[in-house]
Amino acid sequence: MTTFGLVPGAIEFLDDDAAVGFVETAAPELSAEHRTAMNAHWHEAAQANAALFDGPVAAVTGVRDDVGGRIEVSWARTTYRRHALRRVPGAPTLSWLFAAVVQPTPAGVLLGRMAAWTASGPGQWVLPGGSMEPPEAGQAMNEELIRRHAARELREETGLTVEPGHLERWALVRSAQGNVGFVYHAPPQPEAIVRRCFSGHIRREREHGEQAELTGVAFVGGPQQLEELDGPAAVSVPPLLSRYWQRAQPDSSP
């Protein structure tokens, strides 16, 4: 996740308008050897980064796009500790369910730079968003929860408050690693308001002794500005923004 240009195969665009159903499954079983190695790698990472938290997360265990005209996502409850399996040869790794927000402004689409302490993509420029947390025990996963999660991530990362109902699903994607993402389009905001909200958010985080997840924001209005960012963009960003800019162009057909 360290390149700037359009990355072929970085993400696959699924049917944006398809209904999505969710089926809860069990996470893959781990051998005693793999579990021991996972715990050792997680302990090492947590010692190096006190901000790591082994919180709940929803993993993707399968995707079917031939279920009566809808897409079916199988998912499982697990915790961030499973990320450590990426460092364990031969271990069954998992994919993740995530939400992201395209926040347009007259100056371009809002991107945030991940703090160095973050476990996923430190220093990278990303769309506001994050991995999906599972619903409460006994509660079903659905897109209403994902939309609310997207709005919460936008607020917690940038200080911007958008009602979940004002977020429109703009893209449904699957990454080369099998991660499934719901990308929402937020109502346009003036650049000055976005900057003011972000500055206030950073100030409040510091006052409460918290570490902000994003250390800066940028507004990207075209491919050249994406190339000029002072750091790498996550691999999903170029194809998502390329599609956004293409759709934003006025229809030139006769």
HELIX and SHEET records of a PDB file:
HELIX    1   1 ALA A   32  ALA A   48  1                                  17    
HELIX    2   2 TYR A   80  ARG A   87  5                                   8    
HELIX    3   3 GLU A  143  THR A  158  1                                  16    
HELIX    4   4 PRO A  164  HIS A  166  5                                   3    
HELIX    5   5 GLU A  191  GLU A  207  1                                  17    
HELIX    6   6 PRO A  223  GLU A  227  1                                   5    
HELIX    7   7 VAL A  237  ALA A  248  1                                  12    
SHEET    1   A 7 ILE A  11  PHE A  13  0                                        
SHEET    2   A 7 GLU A 168  SER A 175 -1                                        
SHEET    3   A 7 VAL A 180  HIS A 185 -1                                        
SHEET    4   A 7 SER A  95  VAL A 102  1                                        
SHEET    5   A 7 PRO A  56  VAL A  67 -1                                        
SHEET    6   A 7 ARG A  70  THR A  79 -1                                        
SHEET    7   A 7 VAL A  20  THR A  25  1                                        
SHEET    1   B 5 ILE A  11  PHE A  13  0                                        
SHEET    2   B 5 GLU A 168  SER A 175 -1                                        
SHEET    3   B 5 VAL A 180  HIS A 185 -1                                        
SHEET    4   B 5 SER A  95  VAL A 102  1                                        
SHEET    5   B 5 GLY A 129  SER A 131 -1                                        
SHEET    1   C 3 PRO A 104  THR A 105  0                                        
SHEET    2   C 3 GLY A 108  MET A 114 -1                                        
SHEET    3   C 3 TRP A 125  VAL A 126 -1                                        
SHEET    1   D 3 PRO A 104  THR A 105  0                                        
SHEET    2   D 3 GLY A 108  MET A 114 -1                                        
SHEET    3   D 3 LEU A 214  VAL A 220 -1                                        
END                                                                             
